[in-house]
Amino acid sequence: MNRRPTLLAALALTATTALTLSACGSDDDHPTKDSDKIAGADTGGEKSASPSASTPTSADRPEIELPSDLSYTFDWPKTGDKEKDAVLADSEQSIKAVDMAIVNQDALDKAYLYYYEGEAAAGTQEFIQNYVDNKAGLTGAYRFYAPEVAVGKDGSASLSYCEDQGKAYVKYLETNKVKKTEVTSKSYVIYHTSLKKNSKGVWVIQKIISQSGSAKCQP
């Protein structure tokens, strides 16, 4: 399951139905199926790098450029732990990178593939492709909060966090029309991610699951 499932859930279309994209109303979790034809799906077997791997410089990282009608608030302050803070920083970039791929209408955008591998990369390509196929983009404001991060000695980590989608919407690219939807309990989503530190020193996402309407994330 990919990030922002409630947005994706409304992309189910038929030849005779109109686009009904929505920021609310996802089904609950379901596992993402691996495919050797999807970008990144063949990278999941790579060995984790040592936690002491060097941190990549800013020049090594893809530049994330997003339009002015998208805004982000990350209410996850630094922990004071170097590795935990690196997980949070890389996860923030991974979220924005996926949105940039949607904005660019490119399901193989290199920026998100910098932060996703294996099962997560496979599912994310499919997620982005749904937007591309339906000529749909994103607009609005996103807030992320209540992070819980843990780092193992073997170069693995886990991160759980909440997302408020109440002011996030789908935008039809051909008409520039924004589909605004009512805020409900399903506008609040919890994510659980599994990460590893790769040879570049980047915390990359291996797996991600989500649940809309999480009681933990309700305001």
Buried (B, 14 or more C-beta within 10 A) or exposed (E): BBBBBBBBBBBEBEEEEEBEBBBBBBEEBEEBEBBEEBBBBBBBEBEBBEBEBEBBEEEEBBEBEBEEBBEEEBEBEEBEEEBBBBBBBBBBBBBBBBBBBBBBBBBEBEBBBBBBBBBBBBBBBBBBBBBBEBEBBBBBBBBBBBBEBEBBEEBBBBBBBBBBBBBBBBBBBEEEEBBEBEBBEBBBBBBBBBBBBBEBBBBBBBBBBBBBBBEEBEE
